[in-house]
Amino acid sequence: MAFIATIPVDQASGDVRTLYERSQTELGYVPNHTKIFSHRPQVRAAWSNLLASIRRNLDPRQYELISVAAARALHNSYCMLAHGTILRRQFYSAEQLTAIAGDFTTAGLAPADMAVMAFAEKLARDATAVTEGDIQGLRAHGFTDVEIFDIAAAAAARCFFSKLLDALGAEPDVAYTQLEDELRRQLTVGRSISRSAIERVPPVESPPTPRHNDA
């Protein structure tokens, strides 16, 4: 569900159908966040290009931690659940990730990881509160200025996506109910998970085979 009308999955055509199909290829269904862009698929394409240009410069695990930290500061359940699911699948046990989602400063993370998450959280909460001392703190953990730019870009980009989804009422997909109970509760920091069933793009029907009259 959303606060705005979106193009139904079974009625999508052209660029919108392509948009839906790409998300379905990645996740196995059309997520609610993709439907939000159904009236402006070109904006989603631009966003995807921007995000790809940012994330290719970051360690995959740290990128996900940055995304979770920023989403946590923004009280955005959708991005917490989405990126938490990736961290759960690829990097952490349910217990470890539950601890990180609850309070990353006491979850046994490496100091550099905690510094990155603290910076991302602070940026998302109030970027004007970031000081030169915060930048120096990242340098002290071995990050170069180029890497610090990448960290800031990832956190700032998450602000755009998280705020857009929440402003338009996009609910996290019901698929996230498959996460472990306590982990799911820790990752659900804002809007509740949708109760609506997931949707998939219907296959294109093949035209009927012409019948030849041999009489």
Secondary structure, 3 states (H helix, E strand, C coil): CCCCCCCCHHHCCHHHHHHHHHHHHHHCCECHHHHHCCCCHHHHHHHHHHHHHHHCCCCHHHHHHHHHHHHHHCCCHHHHHHHHHHHHHHCCCHHHHHHHHHCHHHCCCCHHHHHHHHHHHHHHHCHHHCCHHHHHHHHHCCCCHHHHHHHHHHHHHHHHHHHHHHHCCCCCCHHHHHCCHHHHHHHCCCCCCCCCCCECCCCCCCCCCCCCCCC
